[in-house]
């Protein structure tokens, strides 16, 4: 199973992968029902999750029902416990929309939900993240997971997300990251897909992010909290929700600016 999933995720284009996973997941979910692990997004339990990974398969990573991965489940728990996502009326932009979130977000009465992508047939709006077709300060929240490693100019894309966020708004922009790297590895001169896969772990990646990723987000204007939220949750919940221990969440805020009154 691990070899099959690894092959599919490496060879099938991302724009088709969500749909393929959705069909396969519904079948597999019936065989994986149990009570050891829980997906907080859909609220269902399983005896185990599926392995997942393009280059190196991770065991117990993919929920067969919701199609959530470790990062999605961690983001959900953080949103539920630490943000206004479920309590206030918000306009949400979801770039490169993930199926595990799409089905839930569309049903939330407090969320005005807009999806965008350059290629995906699932998205409402065809859009390049480096040149978003939205007015400034249009959204309260932006999701843009595992996208920045694919774009030519990631800082430009981050600045575009900052532009369309309202003051006081926030964003998630998770990326695959190598914690052993102090600085992000990138070279625009590397164009050969095989060499990109060797250097960056995937043929369509433009870079491999290191521990300086938060600084790149700050360069775009964001106030960034690098949250080791699995530590806050504790080992029992990390095990229950099949999270990746030590994964850092990059919670990016566009701080409100308040003008001082001329009258004292």
ChimeraX attribute file (.defattr): number of C-alpha atoms within 10 A of each C-alpha:
attribute: neighborCount
match mode: 1-to-1
recipient: residues
	/A:1	10
	/A:2	15
	/A:3	14
	/A:4	10
	/A:5	16
	/A:6	18
	/A:7	15
	/A:8	16
	/A:9	16
	/A:10	15
	/A:11	10
	/A:12	11
	/A:13	11
	/A:14	13
	/A:15	17
	/A:16	13
	/A:17	16
	/A:18	17
	/A:19	14
	/A:20	12
	/A:21	19
	/A:22	16
	/A:23	12
	/A:24	13
	/A:25	18
	/A:26	14
	/A:27	12
	/A:28	15
	/A:29	20
	/A:30	12
	/A:31	12
	/A:32	17
	/A:33	17
	/A:34	14
	/A:35	12
	/A:36	14
	/A:37	21
	/A:38	22
	/A:39	25
	/A:40	18
	/A:41	21
	/A:42	17
	/A:43	8
	/A:44	15
	/A:45	21
	/A:46	19
	/A:47	13
	/A:48	22
	/A:49	27
	/A:50	21
	/A:51	21
	/A:52	23
	/A:53	18
	/A:54	17
	/A:55	14
	/A:56	12
	/A:57	17
	/A:58	15
	/A:59	14
	/A:60	18
	/A:61	22
	/A:62	23
	/A:63	31
	/A:64	27
	/A:65	26
	/A:66	23
	/A:67	25
	/A:68	23
	/A:69	23
	/A:70	19
	/A:71	18
	/A:72	21
	/A:73	23
	/A:74	26
	/A:75	18
	/A:76	17
	/A:77	17
	/A:78	19
	/A:79	13
	/A:80	14
	/A:81	11
	/A:82	9
	/A:83	12
	/A:84	11
	/A:85	20
	/A:86	14
	/A:87	10
	/A:88	11
	/A:89	14
	/A:90	18
	/A:91	20
	/A:92	23
	/A:93	24
	/A:94	24
	/A:95	27
	/A:96	23
	/A:97	22
	/A:98	19
	/A:99	18
	/A:100	20
	/A:101	19
	/A:102	16
	/A:103	12
	/A:104	12
	/A:105	17
	/A:106	13
	/A:107	11
	/A:108	13
	/A:109	12
	/A:110	15
	/A:111	20
	/A:112	16
	/A:113	19
	/A:114	19
	/A:115	21
	/A:116	23
	/A:117	22
	/A:118	14
	/A:119	15
	/A:120	21
	/A:121	13
	/A:122	19
	/A:123	20
	/A:124	15
	/A:125	17
	/A:126	17
	/A:127	19
	/A:128	16
	/A:129	24
	/A:130	18
	/A:131	12
	/A:132	18
	/A:133	14
	/A:134	13
	/A:135	10
	/A:136	14
	/A:137	15
	/A:138	16
	/A:139	25
	/A:140	22
	/A:141	25
	/A:142	23
	/A:143	20
	/A:144	22
	/A:145	20
	/A:146	15
	/A:147	18
	/A:148	24
	/A:149	22
	/A:150	15
	/A:151	17
	/A:152	14
	/A:153	14
	/A:154	20
	/A:155	18
	/A:156	16
	/A:157	20
	/A:158	22
	/A:159	20
	/A:160	20
	/A:161	30
	/A:162	25
	/A:163	20
	/A:164	21
	/A:165	25
	/A:166	19
	/A:167	17
	/A:168	13
	/A:169	22
	/A:170	24
	/A:171	25
	/A:172	18
	/A:173	19
	/A:174	21
	/A:175	20
	/A:176	16
	/A:177	19
	/A:178	15
	/A:179	13
	/A:180	9
	/A:181	13
	/A:182	12
	/A:183	14
	/A:184	16
	/A:185	14
	/A:186	16
	/A:187	12
	/A:188	9
	/A:189	7
	/A:190	13
	/A:191	13
	/A:192	11
	/A:193	15
	/A:194	14
	/A:195	13
	/A:196	20
	/A:197	16
	/A:198	11
	/A:199	18
	/A:200	21
	/A:201	18
	/A:202	20
	/A:203	17
	/A:204	16
	/A:205	20
	/A:206	27
	/A:207	26
	/A:208	22
	/A:209	24
	/A:210	18
	/A:211	15
	/A:212	14
	/A:213	19
	/A:214	19
	/A:215	13
	/A:216	17
	/A:217	21
	/A:218	16
	/A:219	13
	/A:220	18
	/A:221	18
	/A:222	22
	/A:223	18
	/A:224	19
	/A:225	13
	/A:226	14
	/A:227	15
	/A:228	14
	/A:229	18
	/A:230	20
	/A:231	14
	/A:232	11
	/A:233	14
	/A:234	11
	/A:235	12
	/A:236	9
	/A:237	15
	/A:238	20
	/A:239	14
	/A:240	15
	/A:241	24
	/A:242	25
	/A:243	20
	/A:244	17
	/A:245	17
	/A:246	12
	/A:247	18
	/A:248	19
	/A:249	22
	/A:250	21
	/A:251	20
	/A:252	23
	/A:253	22
	/A:254	21
	/A:255	14
	/A:256	10
	/A:257	8
	/A:258	6
	/A:259	6
	/A:260	7
	/A:261	6
	/A:262	5
	/A:263	4
	/A:264	4
